[in-house]
Amino acid sequence: MRFSDSNLTTDEKTETTITLLIYLILLIGIVLIVIKNSEKCWLLFFISSLLVTSVTIRRAILYDSTRYLYLGKINIILDLIMVFTINYFDQSSFSYIFYLVLIIDVSLTYSTIFTGGVTLIGYIIHGFERYLYFQPPNFSFLVSQLLVDFMIFLGCFIMMTFIRYQIQQKEHLRQVTIQLGIKTKELEKTYQKLKETSMELEDITALRERNRIAREIHDTVGHTLTTVLLGLEAGERLIAIDPGLAASKVKLAKSQIRKGLKDIRTSVETLNSGNNMLDFISTIKSLILETMLHSDVHIRYQIDELPKLTSEEEKALYRALQEGITNGIRHGKSTAFVFNLTRTKEWIEFLLQDNGVGTKKLIPGFGLTTMEERVKGLGGIFSIYSKPGEGCLIRISIPLQEGPKLCQLTS
């Protein structure tokens, strides 16, 4: 599921819990209204089934791509209409809990403002339904019901806002923990690389050394300068509006420059070490989190548990992700990415999709050419797809065993 509008990320355990809660509420609501409305049970069951199907489509398909998020909003409007219809025929009033399902779903996917709008619209629609069944002169009873409904809707909205905040705090703490772990491992890796460099320098030709230096500097400097440029541009736009925030952006850019200089020195000093990565998955996640921290982009990612990879495989995948994100931001004007690193029976599958402007004719530069050569050297499959208005999709397959040596470039 993607959280583009809110820049919110959740782990798989949290997302599964939320999904189970939504379907549990839907199931309880359907059972209650069917039992309490025996004459119209089949009609209500049919409409409720359509609602469940709509929620499933939205969570399973529409939330997984930035291109479909606007369709999710349209889908929510249709759900409000279906809930209104169910409430109209439901004499027991149990079906109002379907409004709460929509509030829970929307609150963890879209912005707080949009969630508040859905909450208010749901309350107004439900209040109108109360009015339709209003029996004079019990006006005071109607008002009391509306007040209770208001407290329930408001309470649900506040609760989900609090949960959303807790998820953000948990994600922040996780990022800090990862950063501390990565820094320690970087020191260990640097020490190990310095030892290995002195043993391998004599085995590398001057031409190969020059090419590797060019690749490392391109990968490191390109990604660093792209994130720094975005931070400085954001700071420049905010100078007149919010000087404090602008200064914060500039401070982040300066820290990224310092890190970039350190990475360049490390890359130049350790080119001949084989570039072994300690805790490869943590290094990948660190790249993603640092990019989101220093750039106004959102990256939705899923990384499976992987087998032990060689240093060349780890390096190829890491640099492919780094180059893909850099190109997406710099050339594609992308603001969101979907990244999947999964394992099948015979392959490691790498997929990176962005929401950039795309291009009709893809002309690979130094970075893409280097990426292609690394994948081809591992016997993998490499492909790029891009169309105007549809962003760019990079797909890499690296065999776990001996596989076909095929490389393709498609636009």
N, C-alpha and C positions, 0 to 999 in steps of 0.2 A: 504494500500500500504506500502511496506517496503523500507527503505532507508539504506540498510546495507552497501554498498560500501562507502557511504558518511557520515555515522553517522548523518544524518539529519532527524529531525522529524518535522512534520507539523500537525496542528490541522485540524479537519474535515472541518471547514469553508474554510481554505486556499486550502485544497485539492479539495474541490468541485468547488471553483472558477477556479482553474487551469484546472480541467477536462472540465468545461463548455467552457473555452477559447479554448481548443484544439478542441472540437467538433464544436464550432462555426467557427473556421478557416477551418476545414475540410468541413463543409457544404457550406461555401462561395466558397471555391475552386471548389467543385463538381459542384455547380450551374453555375459558370463562364465557366468552361471548357465544360460543356454540351451545354450551350447556344452558345459558340463560335466555336464549332466543331460539327455541325449538322450531317455531313456525318458519323462521327465515334462516335457519342454520346453514343450509347449503349455499345460499346467496352470500352470507357473511363469510363462510369458509372459503368460497371461491375468491372473493375480493381480498381476504387476508392472505391467501396463497399468492395472489399477484403481488401483494406488498412484500412478502418474504422473498419472492423471486427478484423484485426490483432492488431490494436491499442487497441481496447476494450479488447481483450483477454490478452494482456500484462498488461494493467492497472488493470483489474478486477481479474486476476488469478496469473500471473507470479510474480508480484511485492509483493504479499501477503505472500511469503515464501522465506526464504534464499536459499532453495534448488533449486528454479527455477530462480534465478536471472541470472545465466549464460544462461538459455534459453531465457531470455529477450534480451540479447545481440545478440544472433543468430536471434531472431525475428526482431530486429532492422535492421540487415543486409538484411533480406528478404524484409523489408519495403523499404529500399533504392533501392533495385532492382525494386520493384513495382513503386516507384516514378519515377525512371529512365524510365520505360516503359511508364508511363502516359505522361511524358514530351516529349518522343520521338514522340508520336502520337498527342500531343496537339500543334496545330499551334498558339495558342494565348499566350503561355508561362505563363498563369496564374497559372499553376499547380506547379510552382517552390515554391509556399508558403507551399506545403506539406513538403518540406525540413525543413521549419521553425517549423512545427508541431513536427517533430522528434527532433529538437534541444530543444524545450521547454520540451518535454516529458523526454528526456535523462538527461537534466541539473538538474532536481529535483529528479532524481532517482539514477544516477551513479556519479562517481567522475568527477571533472573538467577536468582532462586529457582525460578521455573517451569522455566527451562531446565535447571537442576541436577536438578530432579525428573525431567524427561524423560530426561536422561542416565542417572540412577541406575536408573530403571525399565527403560530399554533394556538397560543392562548386566546387570541381574538376569535379565531375560527371556532374553537371549543366553546367560548363564551356565547357566540352566536347560536350554536347548537343548543346550549342551555336555554337561551331565550326562546327558541322555536318550541320547546316543550314546556315553556313557562305557563303555569296555570294561575290566573288571577284569583284571589287578590294576594297570593303568597309572594309578594314582592320582596319582603325581608328575607325569606328563605332563598330566593334567587340570588340576592346580594351576598348572603353568607356562603352559598355554593361558589360564587365567582371569587370571593376572597380566599376560600380554601384552595380553589384551582390555581389562583395567582401564587399562593405560597408554595404549592407543589411545583409549578413550572419554574418559579424563581429559584427554589431550592435545588432543583435538578440542574439548572444553569450554573449556579454558584458551585455546586459540588463538582461538576465536570470542569469548570474553570480551575478549581483547586487541584483536581487530578492532573490536569494539563500542566499546571505550574510544577507539581511534584515530578512529573516526567521530565520536564526541562531541567530541573535541578539535578535529578539523577543522571541525566545525560551529561551535564556540566561536570559533575564529580567524576564520572567515568572518563571524560576527556582528560581531566587533570591527572587521574591515576595512570592513564595510558602515557601521557607526556612524561611523567616521572620515570616510568619504566623504560620508555624509549631512550631518554637521555642517558640512563645507566648503560643500556645495551650499546648505545652509540660509542661510549667511551671504551667499552670492551672490544667492540668491533674495530675501532680505530687502532687500538693497540695490536690486535691480531693482524690487521692488514699491514701495519708497519713491519712486523716481523716477516710476513710472507713476501713483501715487496722486495726485500734485499736478496731473497733466494730465487726469485723468478725473473729479475730484470735482464739477465744474460740470455734468456730463452725467447725474448720477444724482438722481432725485427723493428727497424726504425719506422718503416711504413705503417705497420700495424699499430705501433705505439702512437703515431701521429693521428691515425684514424680514431683510436679509442679516446684520446684526449679530446678530439673534436666532438665526439658523441657525448662524452660526459659533461663537457662545458655547455653544449647545446641543451641537454636535458635539464641540468641544474639551473643555469642562468635563465633559460627560457621560462621555466615555471616560476622561478623567484621574481623575475622582473615583471611578469604578467600580474601576479598577485600584488606586487608593490605598486604597479601602475594603477590598478583598480582602487587600491586604498588611497593613493594620492589624489586621484580624480574625485573620489567620494569626498575627501577632505576639502578639496578646492570648491566643490559645490556647496559645502556646508559652512564655509567661512562666514558668509554674511547671515546665514540663518541660525546656526548653532555653533559658535566658536569653540565651545567646550568639546562637543562631539567631533568637530573638525580636528582639534588638537589630538584627540584620542585616535582618530584615523591615521594621522601623521605619525604618532608614536608607534602604532602597530606596524606601519610601513617601515619605520626605522628598525624595529626589532627584526622584521623579515629580511631587511638588507643585511643586518649583522649575521643572521642565520645563513643567508645565501652565501656571504663571503666565507663563512666557516665551511659550508658544504663544498664550495669550489676548492678551497685549500685541501679539504679531506679527499675530494675526488682526484685532484692532481697528484696528491701524495700516495694514493693507494690504488692507482689504476691497474697495477700488475698483481693485485692480491687475489683476483678471482671474484671480488665483490660479494663475498658470502654475507647473507643477511641473517642476523639473529632474530628469531621470532618473526618470520616473514609476515604473518597475518597482522600482527601488531604494527609493523612498519607500514603496511598498506593502509590500515585504519588511521594511523597517525597522519599520513599524507592527506587523506580525505578530510579529517577533522581540522588540520591546519589550513587547508584550502578554504573550508567553510568559515573558519575564524577570520582569515585575512581578506576574504572576497565576499561580495554579496551574491553568492551562489548557494544552492542547496543540492546536496548529493544524497540520494537514497540508495543504500547499498545492501547487498546480501552476500555473505562470504561463507561458503561451506567449510566443513572440516576437511583439510587437504592432506594427502600423503606427503612424505618427505620429498622435497623437490631439490634438484641440483641448484648450484649457485647461478648457473646460466639461465635456468628456467625462472628462478625467482627474479633475477635481474630483468629478464625480458618482460615479464608480467608487470613488475613495478614500473619500469620505464614506459611501457605501453600506457598504463593508467596515467602516469604523470604527463606524458606527451599528449594523450587524448584530451585530458582536462584542460591543459594549457591551450591547445589548438581550439577547443570548443569555446573557451572564454575569449581568446584573442581574435580569432578569425570568424567564429560562428556567433559571437555576441550571446553566448548561452548563459542562462541564469539557473538552470537545473539539469541534473544528470541522474541517470539510473545506471548503477554498476552492479553486475553479478559476476561472481567468481565461484563456479560450481565444479563438481566432480561427477563424471559419469563412469561407466565401467572401464572405458579405454581412454578417456580424454580428460584434460583440464580445460573447461570452457570459460572463456573471458568475453564479457559483453559490456560495452559502454555506449550508452545512448544519451544524446543531449537534445535540448529543445531550441537549438540555434537556427540561424537563417537558412542553412543548407546551401548547396551549390549545384548548378547544372553540370558543370564539368570539373571534376576533381583532379587537381594537379599536385601530386605528392612532392613535398619538399624534403629537406634533409632529415627532419625528424621522422616523418612517415617512412622514408626510405630506410632509415636505420632500424625502425621498428620492424619493417618487413624482412630485412636481412636477418635480424635476430631470431624471428619466428621461423623463417625458412631454415636457418642453421640448426634449429632443434627438430626439424622434420614436421613442423606444424602447418596449420592452415590459417591464412590471414586474409581478411576481406574487409572492405570499407564500402558502405552504402550511404549515399547522400543525394537528397533532392531539395530543390528550393522550397522553403517553408516547412520542411520536415526534419530539419536537423541532420545529424550525422550519427551513424551506427558503426562501431568498430567491433568486429567479432574475431576472436582468436581461439584456435583449438590446438592444444599441445598434447601429443600422445603420451600416455603413461607407459605404453609399450611401443614397440616399433610400429609406426604408422606411415601413411602415405606422405611423401614430401611434395606438398602442393601449396602454392601461394597464388592468390588472386587479388586483384585490385579492381573494384567496380564502382562506378558513379551512377 
